[in-house]
Amino acid sequence: MIYLDCAATSLQKPRAVYRAVRQAMEGAGGYGRSGHKPALYAGELVYHCRETACRLFGLQAPEQVVFTLNATHALNQAIHALVGPDTKVAVSGYEHNSVMRPLYARGVPVRVLESGPFDPDGLLAAAERALDEGVRLFIINHVSNVFGGIAPVGALDALLGDAGAALILDASQSAGAVGIDVSTLPSLAAVCMPGHKGLLGPQGTGLLLVCSDALQCPLLQGGTGSLSQDLQQPDFLPDRLESGTPNVPGIAGLAEGMAYVLRRGPARILAHEQRLLAALKKGLDALPDVEVFASPDPQGQAGVLSFRHARIPCETLAEQLAGEGICVRAGLHCAPLAHRSAGTLDSGTVRVSLGPFHTRREIGDFIAKLCEILEKI
């Protein structure tokens, strides 16, 4: 099998991830609920993961790391806390439904920053216009889950900082591959990410990095193991935004996934994925009637690439590839706004998404098998 669907979830993990999950399942008790040995062990695992996230993302304090179920949970929490009835919100043209649906459910008018799939200057120009119109909260997809384009977050942060605007960064496809140092981005209010993609952790894990005191309103209230005599939710982090028993085995595995990313380095992981992207693009460009969506600047794209065929439906290609043991995704990828922006809403795309363990040989085998399928069809 060749698994090329890491934008959905990474399948290959460091072996330490599996060991950590198993050990936590066997030895960890209720986190923050008791003083006995299994409970203290759970506390150690959770705190270790917070500290690892601090090192990876440049946070000052472990309390700023809030555990969630996934990126959708983190984004809903950030939007719930920061978007009020009169908040003017702008999003990029490549946002996932985990951003668009919570905004729609709140009836929030949304300004879409129109730009091409690989047009950072266009995104910045649209952001400037939105600032002139009074927008003060931006929600930006750091890396498109459909096309892999990398948003110019540093330049955008400078614009927003000058205007006193805030940024929620959706790092679903960037965390673990594209470096994020929150200490260098003053406009950040929150960074939201899953644990099961580029961070190489288990499914059912996610992180909300709290970068602003404005995140006061919790999405959920309940037991935290602290101030149990009060009916009011604790007002301090992380308890303010963490209710209920956390996924301690998943968190233990996530810590090991992030530790691997720290050792190898996001820059090296991104460079590896970009080398494979270049080989992938070259192979796809050689196939007749195949349209490839790739950045003219190789440094402007992370490990996600979409393509489509002029006559063969994307779902048919993905089904044929699956029958040959090659795992890709076809369709709209839960991001219809991105397809509307790129002009692919009618067809969708076939998406190939890479991770740190893929090889050049796998890319060659994928191209060869796709060529055979096209010839048969």
Secondary structure as UniProt FT lines:
FT   STRAND          2..3
FT   TURN            6..8
FT   HELIX           15..27
FT   TURN            31..33
FT   HELIX           37..57
FT   HELIX           62..64
FT   STRAND          65..68
FT   HELIX           71..82
FT   TURN            85..86
FT   STRAND          89..92
FT   TURN            93..94
FT   HELIX           97..105
FT   TURN            106..107
FT   STRAND          110..113
FT   TURN            117..118
FT   HELIX           120..132
FT   TURN            133..134
FT   STRAND          137..141
FT   TURN            145..147
FT   STRAND          149..150
FT   HELIX           153..163
FT   STRAND          166..170
FT   TURN            172..177
FT   HELIX           182..184
FT   TURN            186..187
FT   STRAND          188..194
FT   TURN            198..199
FT   TURN            203..204
FT   STRAND          206..210
FT   TURN            213..214
FT   TURN            228..229
FT   TURN            237..238
FT   HELIX           239..241
FT   HELIX           248..264
FT   HELIX           266..285
FT   TURN            288..289
FT   STRAND          290..293
FT   HELIX           298..300
FT   STRAND          304..309
FT   HELIX           314..323
FT   TURN            324..325
FT   STRAND          326..327
FT   STRAND          329..331
FT   TURN            333..334
FT   HELIX           336..342
FT   TURN            345..347
FT   STRAND          349..353
FT   TURN            356..357
FT   HELIX           360..376
//
